[in-house]
Amino acid sequence: MNSNKKALWLFACGLALSAMSAVAVRAQSLYTIGTGGVTGVYYPVGGATSRIVNEADVGIRLTVESTGGSVFNVKAIAAEQLDLAVAQSDVVYQAFNGEAAFEGAAVEKLRSVMGLHPEPLHLVCRADAGVNSFRDIEGKRINIGNPGSGQLNIVRAMLAAYGMEESDFTAQYLKAAEAPDLLRDGRGDCFFYAVGIGAAAIRDISANTNVKIVPLKDSVLDGLIEQSPYFAYATLPAGTYTGQDTELTLFGVKALFVTSTDLSDDVVYKIVKSVLDNFDNFQATHPALANLTPQAALQGLGAPLHPGAARAYREAGFAVE
């Protein structure tokens, strides 16, 4: 091989190695957040986290994926198909402790990154459906959520508490984004949606269809909250949705940002630090986050705090157990 050809060959090899190295770096620094349907709150919250971290330019990049919901997200983290995700506090608790859908398959490597917004279960019904309480769903056409969704998980816990079964009504299992059309088209009477306050899907259906939000608070749910620490009541301010003129009490959970021990302390530290450093911007991304505080983000986590997150909180001056 003459010197010119050898030089060209070495140059080509160098380019190839550089390209491979660049691809490897990108692959190592790109992380995916599993969220939920695009009309819910998980998706914009995941997008806000992604933008804040990416704009902070801390050497990692986040991307957002719309998914089937909480149970799907946690199982995907366990299977190393997602790096991070948003999930309900009840699902996180059950996954870490091997309960309910995770019986015999505890996700012991699951870790919390931060707590997010309250996630009350909305029971949205046609105004003429005659549903004024949870028990009134008997005999009606009710969408309780797609398999893998958080609302399906909550509704099944509620049914058990009330001594009811899915056969007591016509159960529908569509994704939350598809459920409003059931009411618009007259193919359904109500749908359940566990979502942050002010969700676009519920704002839209309340603006163009005569619906009502059914309050969810009684002695049965009091007992369920006492029995299960991840459940809680939430207040729905008057005027949140069209036609909802009074303050309502709803039953539900909390949204959490989670990952696993597979994700390095350094990566999680950079994510949490970026959010804490830009917390006002983070709050402003969605009405559901308006009342979130960094201290509240450490409460009701459902799984142990990731060491990288703990470091970021401590450096910001917050007490971490």
C-alpha positions as CSV (number, residue, x, y, z in Angstrom):
1,M,0.0,0.0,0.0
2,N,1.6,3.3,-1.0
3,S,1.8,6.2,1.4
4,N,-1.2,8.1,-0.1
5,K,-3.5,5.1,0.0
6,K,-2.3,4.3,3.5
7,A,-3.0,7.9,4.6
8,L,-6.4,7.8,3.1
9,W,-7.2,4.5,4.7
10,L,-6.1,5.7,8.1
11,F,-8.2,8.9,7.6
12,A,-11.3,6.8,6.7
13,C,-10.7,4.6,9.7
14,G,-10.5,7.6,11.9
15,L,-13.7,9.0,10.6
16,A,-15.5,5.7,11.2
17,L,-14.2,5.4,14.7
18,S,-15.2,9.0,15.4
19,A,-18.7,8.4,14.1
20,M,-19.0,5.2,16.1
21,S,-17.8,7.1,19.2
22,A,-20.3,9.9,18.6
23,V,-23.1,7.4,18.2
24,A,-22.1,5.6,21.4
25,V,-22.0,8.9,23.3
26,R,-25.4,9.8,22.1
27,A,-26.8,6.4,22.9
28,Q,-25.4,6.6,26.4
29,S,-26.7,10.2,27.0
30,L,-30.2,9.8,25.6
31,Y,-32.9,8.7,28.1
32,T,-36.6,8.0,27.6
33,I,-39.4,9.1,29.9
34,G,-42.6,7.0,29.7
35,T,-45.7,9.1,30.3
36,G,-49.3,8.5,29.3
37,G,-51.8,9.7,26.7
38,V,-51.1,13.0,25.0
39,T,-54.4,14.5,26.3
40,G,-53.5,13.8,29.9
41,V,-51.1,15.4,32.3
42,Y,-48.3,12.9,32.4
43,Y,-47.3,13.7,28.8
44,P,-46.9,17.5,29.2
45,V,-45.2,17.0,32.6
46,G,-42.8,14.6,31.0
47,G,-42.2,17.1,28.2
48,A,-41.6,19.9,30.7
49,T,-39.0,17.8,32.5
50,S,-37.4,17.0,29.2
51,R,-37.2,20.6,28.1
52,I,-35.7,21.8,31.4
53,V,-33.0,19.2,31.5
54,N,-32.2,19.5,27.8
55,E,-31.9,23.3,28.0
56,A,-29.7,23.0,31.1
57,D,-27.1,21.3,28.9
58,V,-25.8,19.0,31.6
59,G,-24.5,16.3,29.3
60,I,-27.7,14.2,29.0
61,R,-30.8,14.5,26.9
62,L,-34.3,13.3,27.7
63,T,-37.0,12.3,25.3
64,V,-40.7,11.6,26.0
65,E,-42.8,8.6,24.9
66,S,-46.6,8.4,25.1
67,T,-47.6,5.1,26.7
68,G,-50.5,3.1,28.1
69,G,-50.1,4.4,31.6
70,S,-48.8,3.7,35.1
71,V,-48.7,-0.1,35.2
72,F,-47.3,-0.3,31.7
73,N,-44.6,2.3,32.7
74,V,-43.4,0.5,35.8
75,K,-43.3,-2.9,34.0
76,A,-41.4,-1.3,31.2
77,I,-38.8,0.1,33.7
78,A,-38.5,-3.3,35.2
79,A,-37.8,-4.8,31.7
80,E,-35.3,-2.0,31.0
81,Q,-37.5,-0.7,28.1
82,L,-37.9,2.8,29.7
83,D,-35.3,4.7,31.7
84,L,-37.8,6.9,33.7
85,A,-41.5,7.3,33.9
86,V,-44.5,9.0,35.5
87,A,-46.7,6.6,37.5
88,Q,-49.4,6.7,40.2
89,S,-48.3,6.3,43.8
90,D,-50.5,3.3,44.4
91,V,-49.0,1.5,41.4
92,V,-45.4,2.4,42.5
93,Y,-46.1,1.1,46.1
94,Q,-47.7,-2.1,44.8
95,A,-44.9,-2.7,42.3
96,F,-42.1,-2.2,44.9
97,N,-43.9,-4.4,47.5
98,G,-45.1,-7.1,45.0
99,E,-48.8,-6.5,45.5
100,A,-51.9,-6.4,43.2
101,A,-50.8,-6.6,39.5
102,F,-47.2,-7.2,40.7
103,E,-48.0,-10.1,43.1
104,G,-45.0,-12.5,42.9
105,A,-43.1,-10.1,40.7
106,A,-42.0,-7.2,42.9
107,V,-39.9,-4.6,41.2
108,E,-37.4,-4.2,44.0
109,K,-35.1,-2.0,41.9
110,L,-37.8,0.6,41.5
111,R,-36.8,4.0,42.9
112,S,-38.6,7.4,43.3
113,V,-37.2,10.5,41.7
114,M,-39.7,13.1,42.9
115,G,-43.4,13.4,43.8
116,L,-45.5,15.4,41.4
117,H,-49.2,16.5,41.4
118,P,-52.3,15.1,43.1
119,E,-54.0,12.8,40.7
120,P,-57.7,12.5,41.7
121,L,-60.0,10.0,40.0
122,H,-62.5,12.0,37.9
123,L,-65.8,10.2,37.4
124,V,-67.2,12.1,34.3
125,C,-70.8,11.3,33.4
126,R,-73.4,12.5,31.0
127,A,-75.7,14.9,32.9
128,D,-78.7,12.7,32.0
129,A,-77.1,9.4,33.1
130,G,-78.5,9.6,36.7
131,V,-75.1,9.0,38.3
132,N,-74.6,11.0,41.5
133,S,-72.3,8.6,43.5
134,F,-69.9,5.7,42.9
135,R,-72.6,3.1,43.6
136,D,-74.8,4.7,40.9
137,I,-72.6,3.2,38.1
138,E,-74.5,-0.1,38.6
139,G,-76.3,-1.0,35.4
140,K,-74.6,1.8,33.4
141,R,-72.0,1.8,30.6
142,I,-68.8,2.8,32.3
143,N,-65.3,3.1,30.8
144,I,-62.9,2.1,33.6
145,G,-59.6,2.3,31.6
146,N,-57.4,0.3,29.4
147,P,-55.3,-2.6,30.7
148,G,-52.1,-1.2,32.2
149,S,-53.7,2.1,33.1
150,G,-53.7,3.7,36.5
151,Q,-57.4,4.4,36.6
152,L,-58.2,0.7,36.0
153,N,-56.0,-0.1,39.0
154,I,-57.9,2.4,41.3
155,V,-61.4,1.5,40.1
156,R,-60.8,-2.2,40.8
157,A,-59.6,-1.3,44.4
158,M,-62.7,0.8,44.8
159,L,-65.0,-1.9,43.5
160,A,-63.6,-4.4,46.0
161,A,-64.1,-1.8,48.8
162,Y,-67.7,-1.3,47.8
163,G,-68.3,-5.1,47.4
164,M,-69.1,-4.6,43.7
165,E,-67.8,-6.3,40.6
166,E,-67.2,-5.3,37.0
167,S,-70.2,-7.5,36.0
168,D,-72.5,-5.0,37.9
169,F,-72.2,-2.6,35.0
170,T,-71.2,-2.7,31.3
171,A,-67.5,-2.2,31.6
172,Q,-65.6,-0.6,28.8
173,Y,-61.8,-0.7,28.5
174,L,-60.7,2.1,26.3
175,K,-57.8,4.5,26.8
176,A,-58.6,7.7,28.6
177,A,-58.0,9.7,25.4
178,E,-60.8,7.7,23.6
179,A,-63.3,7.7,26.5
180,P,-64.8,11.2,25.9
181,D,-66.1,10.2,22.5
182,L,-68.2,7.5,24.2
183,L,-70.1,10.2,26.0
184,R,-70.3,12.5,23.0
185,D,-71.6,9.8,20.7
186,G,-74.0,8.3,23.3
187,R,-72.1,5.0,23.5
188,G,-71.3,5.4,27.1
189,D,-72.7,6.9,30.3
190,C,-69.5,7.7,32.3
191,F,-65.7,7.3,32.3
192,F,-63.1,7.2,35.0
193,Y,-59.9,9.2,34.5
194,A,-57.1,9.4,37.1
195,V,-55.4,12.6,36.1
196,G,-54.1,15.9,37.3
197,I,-56.6,18.7,37.9
198,G,-57.3,20.7,34.8
199,A,-56.6,17.9,32.3
200,A,-57.3,18.9,28.7
201,A,-59.4,15.9,27.9
202,I,-61.9,16.8,30.6
203,R,-61.8,20.5,29.9
204,D,-62.7,19.7,26.3
205,I,-65.6,17.3,27.0
206,S,-67.1,19.6,29.6
207,A,-67.0,22.5,27.1
208,N,-68.9,20.8,24.3
209,T,-71.0,18.1,26.0
210,N,-73.5,18.3,28.9
211,V,-71.5,16.4,31.6
212,K,-71.0,16.4,35.3
213,I,-68.1,15.5,37.6
214,V,-69.3,13.2,40.4
215,P,-67.9,13.8,43.9
216,L,-66.1,10.8,45.4
217,K,-66.1,10.9,49.2
218,D,-67.9,8.7,51.7
219,S,-67.3,6.3,54.6
220,V,-66.2,3.5,52.2
221,L,-63.5,5.6,50.7
222,D,-62.5,6.9,54.2
223,G,-61.8,3.3,55.1
224,L,-59.8,2.7,51.9
225,I,-57.6,5.7,52.6
226,E,-57.0,4.5,56.2
227,Q,-56.1,1.0,54.9
228,S,-53.9,2.2,52.0
229,P,-51.5,5.1,52.6
230,Y,-51.1,5.9,48.9
231,F,-54.8,6.9,48.5
232,A,-56.0,10.4,49.4
233,Y,-58.7,13.0,48.9
234,A,-58.1,16.0,46.6
235,T,-60.1,19.2,46.2
236,L,-61.3,20.2,42.8
237,P,-61.8,24.0,42.8
238,A,-65.0,25.4,41.5
239,G,-64.8,26.4,37.9
240,T,-62.1,24.0,37.0
241,Y,-64.3,22.6,34.2
242,T,-67.2,24.1,32.3
243,G,-70.5,23.6,34.3
244,Q,-68.7,22.6,37.5
245,D,-69.7,25.5,39.6
246,T,-69.0,24.1,43.1
247,E,-65.9,22.8,44.8
248,L,-65.8,19.0,44.8
249,T,-63.9,16.4,46.8
250,L,-62.4,13.6,44.7
251,F,-60.6,10.4,45.7
252,G,-57.3,9.4,44.2
253,V,-53.6,9.1,44.3
254,K,-50.4,11.1,43.6
255,A,-48.3,11.2,40.4
256,L,-44.7,10.2,40.9
257,F,-41.6,10.5,38.7
258,V,-39.7,7.1,39.0
259,T,-36.8,5.2,37.7
260,S,-34.7,2.2,38.8
261,T,-31.3,1.4,40.3
262,D,-30.2,0.7,36.7
263,L,-30.0,4.5,36.1
264,S,-26.8,6.0,37.5
265,D,-26.7,8.3,40.5
266,D,-25.0,11.0,38.3
267,V,-27.8,11.0,35.7
268,V,-30.6,11.1,38.2
269,Y,-28.7,13.8,40.2
270,K,-28.5,16.0,37.0
271,I,-32.2,15.6,36.2
272,V,-33.4,16.5,39.7
273,K,-30.9,19.4,40.1
274,S,-32.0,20.8,36.8
275,V,-35.6,20.8,37.8
276,L,-34.9,22.2,41.3
277,D,-32.8,25.0,39.7
278,N,-35.7,25.9,37.4
279,F,-38.6,25.1,39.7
280,D,-40.7,28.1,38.9
281,N,-40.6,27.3,35.2
282,F,-41.5,23.7,36.0
283,Q,-44.5,24.8,38.1
284,A,-45.7,27.0,35.3
285,T,-45.9,24.3,32.7
286,H,-49.3,22.9,33.8
287,P,-52.0,23.9,36.2
288,A,-51.7,20.6,38.0
289,L,-48.2,21.6,39.2
290,A,-49.1,25.1,40.3
291,N,-49.1,24.2,44.0
292,L,-46.2,21.8,44.0
293,T,-43.3,22.6,46.3
294,P,-39.9,20.9,46.4
295,Q,-40.7,19.7,50.0
296,A,-44.0,18.3,48.9
297,A,-42.1,16.5,46.1
298,L,-40.4,14.4,48.7
299,Q,-43.7,13.1,50.3
300,G,-45.8,10.0,49.6
301,L,-43.2,8.5,47.2
302,G,-44.2,4.8,47.4
303,A,-40.7,3.5,46.7
304,P,-37.3,4.5,48.1
305,L,-35.7,7.7,46.9
306,H,-33.0,7.2,44.3
307,P,-29.5,8.1,45.7
308,G,-28.9,10.6,42.9
309,A,-32.2,12.4,43.7
310,A,-31.3,12.3,47.4
311,R,-28.0,14.0,46.7
312,A,-29.7,16.8,44.7
313,Y,-32.3,17.5,47.4
314,R,-29.6,17.6,50.1
315,E,-27.5,20.0,48.2
316,A,-30.6,22.2,47.7
317,G,-31.0,22.3,51.5
318,F,-33.9,19.8,52.0
319,A,-34.0,17.1,54.6
320,V,-33.9,13.6,53.2
321,E,-34.6,10.5,55.3
